[in-house]
Amino acid sequence: MARPIIGILTNSHMINDTYEVYGSGSINVEAVGDVCNALPLLIPTSPKHVQIEDLMERCAGFIFTGARPNVHPDEYGEEATPAYGDFDRGRDGVALPLIRACVERGLPIFGICRGFQEVNVAMGGSLYPEIRDLPGRSNHRMPPDGTLEEKFALRHAVKFTDGGVFHRVLGSNEVSTNTLHGQGIKEAGARVVIDGVAPDGTPEAIYIKDAPGFTMSVQWHPEWKAAENPVSEALFTAFGDAVHAWDAGEMRPALKKTG
C-alpha cells in the first residue's frame, strides 16, 4: 500500500548569489520517512507555480519547517527594519494561505520554528524581531560555534498546561528541548492557544482552538534525530497518525479534541 504524502515546505536559497534553489534539511525528510511512515515531498515555495488547492489534493499533511529567513512583518502590519533579518516572500506567499486553508479543512499541519511563527501570523498574530533583546528573556538563538550535536543539544525546559494537548500527547507537563530561534510570538493570533512556555515566558508550543484537525506546532526543532528522542518521536508519531487517518478518509476523535 502506498504511503501517504507529507509536503515539506522548502526555503529559497541562492548559490553563488546567482542561482536560486529550493531546499530543506535532510533531517525533515528523515523524520517524515522514519517516524511518520510517510512519503516526504519537498514543496517549492513559488506562489506563481504552486497552487494551494493542488497541494491539498495531493498531500495528506504538511510540515512548515524552520528557516533562516523570517516572516515579513508586512504580514502582521509592522514595518520592516534590520532587526527583522532576512525574508523569503515566496515562502510567505505559499505558507500563510496554505496554513489557513488546512486549518479550515482539517488537513494536518505541523509547524516547526519558523513554521510555528508562520502558524501564528497566518491566524492574525504578530512576532517580536529579537527575543533576546526583551527584558527578562534569554538568548534562544543557535550557538554560533560547535558541532551540529552541540547546536541541537537540549538547552532549556518547556512547561505545558496541565492536562492540555501537549501534556496528553507527550505524557508529561515538562520536557527539555533545543533552541535555535531569534524571533518569537508577540501577540497570539485568533484561536492560537499557547500551550507551552520556556522558563523565561517565551511561547514554545501552540495549537489552534476548535480546528477540526491536527494543528500542533513547536518553537524548537524536534526533527533533529527524531527517532532517537522520545519527545520528538511522540510529536511526529501523533502527526503521522493524523496524516494516515486523513489519507484513509477518517479523522481520529482524539485529534479532534486537540484543537
C-alpha positions as CSV (number, residue, x, y, z in Angstrom):
1,M,0.0,0.0,0.0
2,A,1.3,3.4,-0.9
3,R,2.3,5.6,2.0
4,P,0.5,9.0,2.4
5,I,2.4,12.1,1.2
6,I,3.6,14.8,3.6
7,G,4.5,18.0,2.0
8,I,7.6,19.7,3.4
9,L,7.8,23.4,2.8
10,T,11.1,24.5,1.4
11,N,13.1,27.7,1.5
12,S,14.7,29.7,-1.3
13,H,18.5,29.8,-1.3
14,M,20.9,31.5,-3.7
15,I,24.0,29.6,-4.8
16,N,26.9,31.9,-5.6
17,D,24.4,34.8,-5.4
18,T,23.2,33.9,-8.9
19,Y,21.3,30.6,-8.9
20,E,18.1,30.1,-6.9
21,V,17.2,26.7,-5.4
22,Y,14.5,25.4,-3.1
23,G,15.7,23.2,-0.3
24,S,15.1,21.7,3.2
25,G,17.2,20.0,5.7
26,S,17.6,16.2,5.3
27,I,16.5,15.8,9.0
28,N,13.0,16.9,8.0
29,V,12.9,14.2,5.3
30,E,14.2,11.6,7.8
31,A,11.6,12.4,10.4
32,V,8.8,12.1,7.9
33,G,10.1,8.8,6.5
34,D,11.3,7.1,9.7
35,V,8.8,8.3,12.3
36,C,5.6,9.3,10.3
37,N,6.0,6.3,7.9
38,A,5.0,8.7,5.1
39,L,6.5,9.8,1.8
40,P,8.3,13.1,2.1
41,L,7.7,15.6,-0.7
42,L,9.6,18.9,-0.9
43,I,7.3,21.8,-1.9
44,P,8.9,24.7,-3.8
45,T,7.7,27.9,-2.3
46,S,6.9,29.8,-5.5
47,P,3.4,31.3,-5.4
48,K,3.4,31.6,-9.2
49,H,3.8,27.9,-9.7
50,V,2.3,26.3,-6.6
51,Q,-1.5,26.3,-6.2
52,I,-2.9,25.7,-2.7
53,E,-5.8,23.5,-3.9
54,D,-3.4,21.4,-5.9
55,L,-1.2,20.8,-2.8
56,M,-4.2,19.9,-0.6
57,E,-5.5,17.4,-3.2
58,R,-2.2,15.6,-3.3
59,C,-0.8,15.8,0.3
60,A,-2.3,14.3,3.5
61,G,-0.4,16.7,5.7
62,F,2.2,19.5,5.7
63,I,5.3,20.3,7.8
64,F,6.2,24.0,7.9
65,T,9.9,23.8,8.6
66,G,12.4,26.1,10.3
67,A,14.3,28.6,8.1
68,R,16.9,31.4,8.5
69,P,14.6,34.0,6.7
70,N,11.8,35.3,8.8
71,V,8.1,36.0,8.0
72,H,8.0,39.6,6.6
73,P,6.5,42.0,9.2
74,D,4.2,43.4,6.5
75,E,2.2,40.2,7.1
76,Y,1.3,41.4,10.6
77,G,1.1,45.1,10.0
78,E,4.6,46.2,11.1
79,E,7.4,48.0,9.3
80,A,10.5,46.0,8.3
81,T,13.7,47.1,10.0
82,P,17.2,45.5,10.0
83,A,16.3,43.8,13.3
84,Y,13.8,41.5,11.5
85,G,16.7,39.9,9.5
86,D,16.3,38.3,6.1
87,F,13.0,37.4,4.4
88,D,11.6,34.9,1.9
89,R,8.5,36.4,0.4
90,G,7.9,33.4,-1.8
91,R,7.6,31.2,1.2
92,D,5.2,33.8,2.9
93,G,3.1,33.6,-0.2
94,V,2.7,29.8,-0.1
95,A,2.9,29.0,3.6
96,L,0.4,31.5,5.1
97,P,-2.6,30.8,2.8
98,L,-1.9,27.1,3.0
99,I,-1.9,27.1,6.8
100,R,-5.3,28.9,6.8
101,A,-6.8,26.6,4.3
102,C,-5.6,23.5,6.1
103,V,-6.8,24.7,9.5
104,E,-10.3,25.4,8.0
105,R,-10.5,22.0,6.2
106,G,-8.9,19.9,9.0
107,L,-5.9,18.7,7.0
108,P,-3.0,18.0,9.4
109,I,-0.2,20.6,9.8
110,F,2.9,20.6,12.0
111,G,4.8,23.9,12.4
112,I,8.5,23.9,13.5
113,C,10.4,27.1,14.5
114,R,9.7,29.5,11.6
115,G,6.7,27.2,10.8
116,F,5.5,27.8,14.4
117,Q,5.7,31.5,13.8
118,E,4.0,31.2,10.4
119,V,1.0,29.5,12.0
120,N,0.7,32.4,14.5
121,V,1.0,35.0,11.8
122,A,-1.4,33.1,9.5
123,M,-4.0,33.3,12.2
124,G,-3.6,37.0,12.7
125,G,-0.8,37.1,15.3
126,S,2.5,39.1,15.4
127,L,6.1,38.5,16.2
128,Y,9.0,40.1,18.2
129,P,12.0,40.6,15.9
130,E,14.5,39.5,18.6
131,I,13.6,37.7,21.8
132,R,17.0,38.2,23.5
133,D,16.5,42.0,23.4
134,L,13.4,41.8,25.6
135,P,13.7,42.4,29.4
136,G,13.9,39.1,31.3
137,R,14.2,36.9,28.2
138,S,17.0,34.5,27.5
139,N,19.1,34.1,24.3
140,H,17.2,31.4,22.3
141,R,19.5,31.6,19.3
142,M,21.5,28.8,17.9
143,P,25.0,28.7,19.4
144,P,27.4,30.3,16.9
145,D,30.1,27.7,17.3
146,G,30.4,24.0,17.9
147,T,29.3,20.8,16.1
148,L,25.7,20.0,15.0
149,E,25.4,17.8,18.1
150,E,26.2,20.8,20.2
151,K,24.0,23.3,18.3
152,F,21.0,20.9,18.6
153,A,21.7,20.0,22.2
154,L,18.9,20.3,24.8
155,R,19.1,23.7,26.4
156,H,16.0,24.6,28.4
157,A,12.7,23.2,29.7
158,V,9.3,23.7,28.2
159,K,6.4,23.5,30.6
160,F,2.9,22.6,29.3
161,T,-0.6,23.3,30.5
162,D,-1.6,20.6,32.9
163,G,-4.0,18.3,31.1
164,G,-3.6,20.2,27.9
165,V,-3.0,18.9,24.4
166,F,0.8,18.6,24.6
167,H,0.6,17.1,28.1
168,R,-1.7,14.4,26.8
169,V,0.4,13.7,23.7
170,L,3.8,13.7,25.4
171,G,2.7,12.2,28.7
172,S,4.4,14.9,30.7
173,N,3.8,18.5,31.6
174,E,7.5,19.4,31.2
175,V,10.2,18.4,28.7
176,S,13.7,19.5,27.7
177,T,14.2,21.0,24.2
178,N,16.8,22.5,22.0
179,T,16.5,26.2,20.9
180,L,17.7,27.8,17.7
181,H,15.4,30.8,17.1
182,G,15.7,34.6,17.3
183,Q,12.1,35.6,16.9
184,G,9.0,34.7,18.9
185,I,5.3,35.3,19.4
186,K,4.4,38.8,20.4
187,E,0.6,38.7,20.1
188,A,-1.1,35.3,19.7
189,G,-3.4,35.1,16.6
190,A,-7.1,34.4,16.7
191,R,-7.7,30.9,18.2
192,V,-4.0,30.3,18.8
193,V,-3.6,28.6,22.2
194,I,-0.2,28.9,23.8
195,D,0.1,25.5,25.5
196,G,3.7,25.5,26.5
197,V,6.3,28.1,27.5
198,A,10.1,28.3,28.3
199,P,11.2,29.4,31.7
200,D,11.5,33.0,30.6
201,G,7.9,33.0,29.4
202,T,8.6,32.6,25.7
203,P,5.8,30.7,23.9
204,E,7.1,27.3,22.7
205,A,4.0,25.2,21.9
206,I,0.7,26.1,20.3
207,Y,-2.4,24.7,18.7
208,I,-5.5,26.2,17.0
209,K,-8.6,26.1,19.2
210,D,-11.6,24.4,17.6
211,A,-9.7,23.4,14.4
212,P,-11.1,20.1,13.1
213,G,-7.6,18.6,12.5
214,F,-4.1,18.3,13.9
215,T,-2.5,21.8,14.4
216,M,0.3,21.3,16.9
217,S,3.3,23.5,16.4
218,V,6.6,24.0,18.4
219,Q,9.2,26.7,18.5
220,W,12.1,24.2,18.9
221,H,13.5,21.6,16.4
222,P,12.1,18.1,17.1
223,E,13.2,16.9,13.6
224,W,16.8,16.6,14.9
225,K,17.3,12.8,15.4
226,A,13.5,12.5,15.8
227,A,13.6,8.7,16.0
228,E,16.0,8.8,18.9
229,N,14.4,11.4,21.2
230,P,11.2,10.3,23.0
231,V,9.6,13.8,22.8
232,S,10.4,14.3,19.1
233,E,9.2,10.7,18.3
234,A,5.9,11.3,20.2
235,L,5.2,14.5,18.3
236,F,6.0,13.1,14.9
237,T,4.1,9.9,15.7
238,A,1.0,11.9,16.6
239,F,1.3,14.0,13.5
240,G,1.9,10.8,11.4
241,D,-1.2,9.2,12.9
242,A,-3.3,12.2,11.9
243,V,-1.8,12.1,8.4
244,H,-2.6,8.4,8.0
245,A,-6.1,9.0,9.3
246,W,-6.7,11.8,6.8
247,D,-5.3,9.6,4.0
248,A,-7.7,6.9,4.9
249,G,-10.6,9.3,4.8
250,E,-11.2,9.5,8.5
251,M,-10.3,11.7,11.5
252,R,-9.4,10.3,14.8
253,P,-11.6,11.6,17.7
254,A,-8.5,12.1,19.9
255,L,-7.1,14.5,17.4
256,K,-10.4,16.4,17.2
257,K,-10.0,17.1,20.9
258,T,-6.6,18.7,20.4
259,G,-7.8,21.7,18.7
